[in-house]
């Protein structure tokens, strides 16, 4: 099936639930010589573009995880996007623009976990853009430009505004959504003047903190990276450095939790809270002028906000906790968080566990994900922004309700490649139905299906085997939540 868009004619693949248009370039090719340039508009296609296969991926290092597929596709046109359009029904349809996770050091839209067929089936045009990661996305060079990754996303949103009507989408009805680093990027976009008016709603899953890196820290990281490469911190020098050489250094700079080979349970526990992500959005004053906590305090900043986390985000990143790390190693990890032996004991009591790894993982989850989500929800609700919060609490085998375990449910794709290995054979389809419906309802401009969040009552949906509403779920341990059902 073909469409005639302002960017030119495009041919896609008609499937059972959608028409998929894959790998459409939305900006000029960054490779081989423009990896550190600002995204630039492309000339319209003069012949029909065959959008029948995933496009090239942004350059990123190998990550030592087998949680979900992260293919790397070589090629020049890495700034591309996928569109999944409904094949039935009358448009215009609401649009969801999905930002992938990966800690800002990995990720692409070629992962089969981000296939948007289920959303198209349910009357949503689903768009997944690539954006540059790691040094290419965030390093500050002699031109002084920060946040190229956010500029990439803004360029993709601009492409959506200008072209999505040709695919049946409503350019005035866009929800920006994402998970993990993608959620953090989505929040950062609330403080980007160039992105204002390009999306109406925000759906934020497992955004990690800090949401923004101080400008001085990013400048120092950038200088350190160039120094390690033995080159001046200039766009010309970085662009001339072979990609393989840069990726070797990116590999060394990976957080310990994801570096291959995996560290021992004790090593991971001792490093917990110490390995901050290096590459992240920066409050630079030009691209990002306002922190999310301030941007969302403005009445009318968004039409609506949906935000939540899993209850045990850090279980996966600390490894399989069925083998307990030592108490001594976990005390080191707690100290990295500014916590004490008494705090470790309190968590063990609240979790009804004798595994100190459980306590450390929960302390990390609360500090990095759940407490910040609660703060953002409070801020938005007090500003009068319609806000809904959730907690994903269904325990996958071995890792519990860990980081990324909710993605196959939201995409209604429990049989996605490698998902059965994570979720086991008994992942409940009814929970996928409920979570997927929540996001599609939200994209259509409706309530996701439970009570609004207020800063006084904090009503929250808990997605477990039997979903239920709970007061202030983001402040309760997983064990306490089960007693609130």
C-alpha positions in Angstrom: 0.0 0.0 0.0 1.3 3.5 -0.9 0.6 7.0 0.4 1.5 10.4 -1.0 2.8 12.4 1.9 4.4 15.9 1.8 7.8 14.2 2.1 7.0 12.2 -1.0 5.4 8.9 -2.1 6.0 5.9 0.3 5.1 2.3 0.0 4.5 0.1 3.0 3.6 -3.5 3.9 -0.1 -4.3 4.6 -0.4 -6.9 7.3 -3.3 -8.4 9.2 -3.7 -5.6 11.8 -1.9 -2.7 10.2 0.0 -1.2 7.3 3.7 -0.9 8.4 5.9 1.8 6.8 9.4 1.0 8.1 12.6 3.0 8.1 11.3 6.3 6.7 14.1 8.9 6.9 12.9 12.0 8.7 16.2 13.9 8.5 19.4 13.8 6.5 21.7 10.8 7.0 24.1 11.3 10.0 26.6 8.8 8.7 29.4 8.7 7.7 30.4 12.3 8.2 27.5 14.1 10.1 27.3 12.0 13.3 27.6 15.1 15.5 25.7 17.6 13.3 22.3 18.9 14.1 19.4 17.1 12.4 18.7 18.6 9.0 15.5 18.4 6.9 15.6 16.1 3.9 14.5 16.9 0.4 11.2 15.2 -0.5 11.4 11.8 -2.2 11.2 12.1 -6.0 10.5 8.4 -6.4 8.5 6.1 -4.3 10.4 5.2 -1.1 10.1 1.5 -0.3 9.4 1.4 3.5 9.4 -2.3 3.7 12.2 -3.1 6.1 13.7 -1.6 9.3 16.2 1.2 8.6 19.7 1.6 10.0 20.2 2.0 13.7 22.0 4.8 15.5 25.5 3.7 16.5 25.7 2.1 19.9 27.8 -0.3 21.9 27.0 -4.0 22.6 25.2 -4.4 25.9 25.6 -7.5 28.0 21.9 -8.2 28.5 19.5 -10.8 27.0 16.3 -9.3 28.2 15.0 -8.2 24.9 16.2 -8.0 21.3 18.3 -4.9 20.4 19.4 -5.4 16.8 22.0 -3.1 15.3 21.5 -2.4 11.6 24.3 -0.8 9.7 23.7 2.0 7.3 23.7 5.8 6.8 20.1 6.9 7.2 19.8 6.1 11.0 17.4 9.1 11.6 14.4 7.2 10.4 11.0 6.2 11.8 8.4 3.5 11.6 4.7 4.2 11.1 2.0 1.6 11.9 -1.3 2.8 10.5 -4.8 1.3 10.9 -6.1 -0.6 7.9 -9.7 -0.4 9.1 -11.9 2.5 10.4 -12.3 6.1 9.6 -9.6 8.6 10.5 -8.2 10.8 11.4 -6.8 8.6 14.2 -4.9 9.7 17.3 -1.1 9.4 17.1 1.3 7.9 19.6 5.0 8.7 19.1 7.0 6.1 21.1 10.5 6.7 22.4 12.5 3.6 23.1 14.6 3.0 26.2 18.2 1.8 26.6 19.8 4.1 29.1 20.7 6.6 26.4 23.6 4.3 25.5 21.7 1.8 23.3 18.4 1.2 21.6 16.7 1.5 18.2 13.3 1.3 16.6 14.2 -2.1 15.0 13.4 -4.1 18.2 10.4 -6.3 17.6 9.2 -5.3 21.0 8.2 -1.9 19.6 6.0 -3.2 16.8 2.9 -1.0 16.8 0.5 -3.4 15.1 -1.7 -3.8 18.2 -2.1 0.0 18.5 -3.0 0.3 14.8 -5.5 -2.5 15.3 -7.2 -0.4 18.0 -7.4 2.8 16.0 -4.1 4.5 16.8 -1.3 5.6 14.4 1.9 4.4 16.1 5.2 6.1 15.3 8.6 4.9 16.5 11.6 7.3 15.6 15.2 6.5 16.0 17.3 9.1 17.9 21.0 9.3 18.5 22.4 8.0 21.8 25.5 8.1 23.8 28.1 10.7 22.8 26.4 11.3 19.4 23.2 12.3 21.3 24.6 14.3 24.2 28.3 15.2 23.9 29.0 19.0 24.0 31.6 20.0 21.5 33.1 23.3 20.3 29.8 24.4 18.7 28.3 24.4 22.2 25.2 22.4 21.1 23.8 20.0 23.7 21.0 17.5 23.5 21.2 16.4 19.9 19.1 13.4 20.8 16.3 15.7 21.9 16.7 17.7 18.7 16.4 14.5 16.8 13.1 13.7 18.6 11.9 17.2 17.9 12.7 16.8 14.2 10.7 13.5 14.2 7.7 15.2 15.9 7.9 18.0 13.3 7.9 15.3 10.6 4.8 13.8 12.2 3.1 17.2 12.3 3.8 17.7 8.6 3.2 14.2 7.2 1.1 12.0 9.5 -2.2 13.0 8.0 -1.2 11.1 4.9 -1.2 7.9 7.0 -4.6 8.6 8.6 -3.2 10.3 11.7 -4.4 13.5 13.4 -1.4 15.9 13.7 -3.3 17.9 16.4 -3.8 14.8 18.5 -0.4 13.4 19.4 0.6 11.6 22.6 4.4 11.4 23.3 5.1 8.1 25.1 8.2 6.2 26.2 9.8 3.8 28.6 13.0 4.1 30.7 15.3 6.5 28.8 12.5 7.1 26.4 10.3 8.2 29.2 13.1 10.5 30.6 13.5 12.0 27.1 9.7 12.5 26.9 9.7 14.4 30.2 12.7 16.5 29.1 10.8 17.5 26.0 8.3 19.4 28.2 11.1 22.0 28.7 12.2 22.2 25.0 10.6 25.4 23.4 11.1 24.0 19.9 8.8 21.0 20.8 6.0 23.0 22.2 2.7 22.3 20.4 4.0 19.1 18.8 2.3 16.8 21.4 -0.7 17.1 23.7 -0.3 14.2 26.2 2.5 12.4 27.9 2.6 8.7 28.8 5.7 8.0 30.9 6.8 4.5 31.9 9.7 4.0 34.3 11.5 7.3 33.8 14.9 7.2 35.7 16.5 10.0 37.6 18.2 12.3 37.5 15.9 13.5 34.8 18.5 16.1 33.6 22.3 16.3 34.0 23.9 19.6 35.1 25.5 21.4 32.2 28.9 21.6 33.9 28.9 17.8 34.4 28.1 17.2 30.7 30.8 19.5 29.6 33.3 17.7 31.8 32.1 14.3 30.5 32.5 15.5 27.0 36.0 16.7 27.6 36.9 13.4 29.3 35.5 11.4 26.4 37.6 13.4 23.8 40.7 13.1 26.0 40.3 9.3 26.2 40.2 9.3 22.4 43.2 11.5 22.3 41.5 14.2 20.2 40.3 17.7 20.7 36.6 18.1 21.7 35.5 19.5 18.3 32.8 18.4 16.0 35.4 18.0 13.2 37.6 15.7 15.2 34.8 13.5 16.6 33.2 13.1 13.2 36.6 12.1 11.7 37.2 9.4 14.5 36.2 5.9 13.3 32.9 4.8 14.7 34.4 1.5 15.8 37.0 3.4 17.9 34.3 5.5 19.6 32.1 2.4 20.2 35.0 0.7 22.0 35.2 3.6 24.5 31.4 3.7 24.8 31.7 0.0 25.8 34.1 0.8 28.5 31.8 3.6 29.8 28.7 1.3 30.1 27.3 1.1 33.6 28.5 -1.9 35.6 25.0 -3.4 35.7 24.8 -3.9 31.9 28.5 -4.4 31.1 29.4 -7.8 29.7 30.5 -10.2 31.1 28.1 -9.8 34.1 29.7 -9.1 37.4 29.1 -11.2 40.5 26.1 -10.5 42.7 28.4 -9.0 45.4 30.2 -6.8 42.8 26.8 -5.5 41.5 25.6 -4.8 45.0 28.8 -2.9 46.0 28.5 -0.7 42.9 24.8 -0.1 43.3 23.9 3.6 43.2 27.5 4.5 42.2 27.4 4.1 38.4 25.4 7.0 37.3 24.5 7.2 33.6 27.0 9.4 31.8 25.0 10.4 28.7 21.6 12.1 29.5 19.6 15.1 28.6 21.1 18.3 29.9 19.6 21.5 31.3 21.6 23.6 28.9 19.5 26.8 28.7 19.1 26.7 24.9 17.7 23.4 23.8 16.3 22.5 27.3 15.4 25.7 29.1 13.2 24.3 31.9 13.4 21.2 34.0 10.3 18.9 33.9 9.5 19.6 37.5 9.1 23.2 36.6 7.5 22.8 33.2 4.8 20.6 34.5 4.0 23.0 37.3 2.5 25.3 34.6 -1.3 24.9 34.2 -2.1 23.8 30.7 1.4 22.5 30.0 -0.2 19.2 28.9 -3.7 18.0 28.2 -3.1 14.9 30.3 -0.3 12.9 32.0 -0.1 9.1 32.5 2.9 8.1 34.6 4.1 5.0 36.5 6.8 2.4 37.2 7.2 -1.2 37.9 7.3 -2.0 41.6 10.7 -3.8 41.5 12.6 -1.9 38.7 16.1 -2.7 39.9 15.7 -6.5 40.3 16.8 -7.2 36.7 19.7 -4.7 36.9 21.1 -6.4 40.0 20.8 -9.8 38.5 19.0 -12.9 39.6 18.4 -12.4 43.3 17.6 -16.0 44.0 21.2 -16.2 45.0 21.6 -13.6 47.7 24.5 -11.1 47.7 26.2 -10.8 51.0 24.9 -8.5 53.7 28.3 -6.7 53.6 28.1 -6.0 49.9 24.5 -4.8 50.2 25.5 -2.5 53.1 28.0 -0.9 50.7 25.3 -0.4 48.2 23.0 1.1 50.7 25.7 3.5 51.8 26.1 4.6 48.2 22.4 5.7 48.5 23.0 7.5 51.8 21.2 4.7 53.6 22.3 2.8 56.8 22.2 -0.7 58.2 18.9 0.3 60.0 17.4 1.2 56.6 18.5 -2.2 55.2 16.8 -3.9 58.2 13.6 -1.9 57.8 13.3 -2.8 54.1 13.8 -6.5 55.0 11.1 -6.3 57.5 8.7 -4.5 55.1 9.5 -6.9 52.3 9.2 -10.0 54.7 12.5 -11.2 53.2 15.8 -12.4 54.6 17.6 -11.7 51.3 19.5 -8.4 51.6 19.6 -8.1 47.8 15.8 -7.7 47.8 16.2 -4.8 50.2 18.9 -3.1 48.2 17.0 -3.5 44.9 13.9 -2.0 46.5 15.8 0.9 47.9 17.3 1.6 44.4 13.9 1.2 42.8 12.3 3.7 45.2 15.0 6.3 44.9 15.5 6.1 41.1 12.0 5.5 39.8 9.1 5.4 42.2 9.6 8.4 44.4 10.5 10.7 41.4 7.3 9.5 39.6 5.3 10.4 42.6 6.9 13.9 42.7 6.1 14.5 39.0 2.5 13.3 39.5 2.1 15.6 42.5 3.4 18.5 40.5 1.2 18.0 37.5 -1.9 17.3 39.5 -1.4 20.4 41.6 -1.1 22.4 38.3 -4.5 21.1 37.3 -3.2 18.7 34.6 -5.4 15.6 34.5 -3.1 12.9 35.8 -3.3 9.2 36.2 -0.7 6.9 37.8 0.0 3.2 37.9 2.2 0.5 39.4 3.0 -2.7 37.5 3.2 -5.3 40.2 2.8 -8.7 38.4 5.9 -10.8 39.3 7.7 -12.4 36.4 9.6 -15.6 37.3 13.1 -15.0 38.8 13.0 -11.1 38.5 9.6 -10.1 39.8 8.0 -6.9 38.5 11.3 -5.7 37.1 12.3 -3.0 34.7 11.0 -3.7 31.2 8.7 -6.6 32.3 5.7 -4.4 31.6 6.5 -3.7 28.0 5.1 -6.9 26.4 1.8 -6.2 28.3 1.5 -2.6 27.1 2.2 -3.7 23.5 -0.2 -6.7 23.9 2.7 -8.8 22.6 3.3 -11.5 25.2 4.8 -13.7 22.5 7.3 -11.1 21.3 10.8 -12.6 20.7 12.5 -13.3 24.1 9.4 -12.2 26.1 8.4 -15.7 27.1 11.9 -16.3 28.5 11.4 -13.2 30.8 7.7 -13.7 31.6 7.4 -17.4 31.7 4.6 -19.5 30.3 1.8 -18.2 32.4 1.8 -14.4 31.7 -1.8 -13.3 32.0 -3.4 -12.2 28.7 -6.1 -10.4 30.6 -3.5 -8.1 32.1 -2.1 -7.4 28.7 -5.6 -6.5 27.5 -6.1 -4.2 30.4 -2.7 -2.4 30.1 -2.8 -2.0 26.4 -6.4 -0.7 26.5 -5.3 1.9 29.1 -2.8 3.4 26.7 -5.0 3.3 23.7 -7.9 4.9 25.7 -5.5 7.6 26.9 -4.3 8.3 23.3 -7.9 8.7 22.3 -8.3 11.4 24.9 -10.2 9.4 27.4 -9.4 8.2 31.0 -7.2 5.1 31.0 -9.8 3.4 33.1 -9.3 4.3 36.7 -9.6 7.3 39.1 -7.6 10.5 38.5 -4.6 11.1 40.7 -4.7 14.0 43.1 -1.9 15.2 45.4 -4.2 14.6 48.4 -5.6 11.1 47.7 -3.1 9.8 45.1 -5.3 7.1 43.7 -3.2 4.7 41.6 -4.0 1.6 39.5 -2.0 -1.5 40.5 -1.6 -3.9 37.6 -1.3 -7.3 39.1 -2.9 -10.7 38.5 -6.2 -9.0 39.5 -5.8 -5.2 38.9 -7.1 -2.9 41.6 -6.9 0.8 42.7 -4.9 1.8 45.7 -4.1 5.0 47.6 -0.5 6.2 47.3 0.8 3.0 45.7 4.0 4.7 44.6 5.0 5.0 48.3 4.3 1.4 49.3 6.6 -1.6 49.1 5.4 -4.5 46.8 4.5 -6.5 49.9 2.4 -3.7 51.3 0.7 -3.3 48.0 -0.5 -6.9 48.1 -2.1 -6.2 51.5 -3.9 -3.2 50.0 -5.7 -5.2 47.3 
